[in-house]
Amino acid sequence: MVAVVDRVRCGRPVFSVEFLEPRDSEGERQLWHAVRALEPLDPAFVSVTYGAGGTRRDRTIRVTGRIAQETTLVPVAHLTAVNHSVAELRNVIGWYAAVGVHNVLALRGDPPGDVHGEWVPHPQGVTYAEELVRLVRELGDFCVGVAAFPYGHPRSADLETDTAHLVRKIRAGAHYAISQLFFEVDDFLRLRDRVAAQGVDLDEVPLLPGMMPISTLRGVQKMAHLAGAPVPSTIVSRIERFADDPKALRAEGVDIATEMGQRLLAEGVNALHFYTLNRSLATSRVVARLGLVPARA
């Protein structure tokens, strides 16, 4: 098994990417185009989302398995507790192991339909992500990641409480954490400081910043709403200048992501995670500018 933490703690700056689970055959075609385009750039790992409430879990399992078996990439399988009993979760975890996937991102998950709605646990399921982490760890030799929230989870009372939740997930056996989307580097750095202040060794349990190159203002505002991440007015003003020039807008989005990456690397962050929305070009340009692409690529 190639573990995510081994790929991340390799002694040099690296990057990783997240793909969305495809909704249909056309979406799957677009996904595979992005996979093949990014594969030569040697990301530390790639992850595939699970879908709201696990509604497209079979496609996610199949796609993740194909990545494991047909590419040189290290896949991470998302797993959520939404609408799943413990027995069903055990079955999904078993399927991942059977197709050669041993890296899992364990998430409680959002309520189907309204990500900010009330979360209702399955009566035979689990209530918290830390329980899911323990379950995955009990079922095999898995490397387990969890989510971190620079602005706090919407259901956390405050940042201190949210940090305590993250630390509990780590203490439950998580090997690393990936942050939700953010647009101000200082917000991520403050999250890192809060976690370190709780005694977590971030050299042993890496905390990866989640970033997304902006391609459209509407798209980034939608993602920001889902992640609870405010888009700073300084960024909005930079993007709005190119409202009538999509190509220039995308170029500005690459510039913004590159600047963020440069700052993070200067602050000692050695692994950057990119939300790609199943497109490869912007992420490829950012990682090339940051010098994260191997010489052979």
ABEGO torsion letter per residue (X at the ends): XBBAAAAABAGBBBBBBBBBBBABAAAAAAAAAAAAAAAAAGBABBBBBAEBGGAAAAAAAAAAAAAAAABABBBBBBBBABGBBAAAAAAAAAAAAAAGBABBBBBAEBBBGBAABBBBBBAABBABAAAAAAAAAAAEBBBBBBBBBAAEBAABABAAAAAAAAAAAAAAGBABBBBBBBABAAAAAAAAAAAAAAGBBAAABBBBBBBBBBABAAAAAAAAAAAGBBBBAAAAAAAAAAAABAAAAAAAAAAAAAAAAAAAAAAGBABBBBBAGGBAAAAAAAAAAAGABBAAX
